[in-house]
Amino acid sequence: MLADPPPFSTLGLSVEAVPMNHNQNTSNEPHINSSNHRETESSESFPRLPSLQPQIDPDTSKPSSTTSGDPETVKKLSHNASERDRRKRLNDLFFTLRSLLPRNDRSKKLSIPGTVTCALKYIPELQKQVQKLMQRKEEILSIIHKQRDPINLPPKQRKGVRTSFPVVTASQVDDREYAIQISTLKVKSIPLSVVLEDMEKGGFQILNASAFTSSGKMVCYNLHLQVKETQVFECEKLSQELMSMYQSQEELHTRCYNVDNL
């Protein structure tokens, strides 16, 4: 039978050669230190050879921030920058498009597809509004042209057409809104502020007003009025009422002018 192996390896030494107590260990410590000192002296006696490891410059150990490196890296960085610019331009365009939507849609936090959907629905509505406004413009111009043309007037009124000023025309724009044009001779015209003040006293709300001179002899006032909900006017009746209102102010203005020149 084989004998059992020893519990500890003696590394080729006898049991007596292995130190077994603490005193012997402490006595051998100077011997160990002296051997280390001899090894240090022997290593210093040999000439030192240059290190075979490459010397790394501390300034060049950091990755370079320039793009003069790998072509693939340069291409990737350029692509990323172009993509960022493209997305920024798209976001700016969609932000502008969202600002053109109706107020109810602008108050919502719409995504990009939602913004496009609302815009596609809103464009036909705008086109209908443009067509409606163009039709109203043509109707207003047609009415004004007919009232100014002496051929369209009755025979009894053709003689005094050159001296019958002012000319007041009214056309309905909406349920409560009217477009008014007052044409008169420049020498007999009254200030636009007086006209507006008189109309506000008559219960009309002025939405817009402008004035221009035609051929140096005529003055035209363009007014955009709104009437109260309880007021209902036909264009012809409204024209007559505004005509009498303007003529009374014109007469008052003429009297004041004559008194001042006395």
Helices and strands as residue ranges (DSSP letters): G 15-17, H 22-45, H 71-99, H 103-106, H 112-148, G 150-152, H 155-158, E 167-172, E 177-185, G 186-188, H 192-201, E 205-214, E 218-226, H 235-261
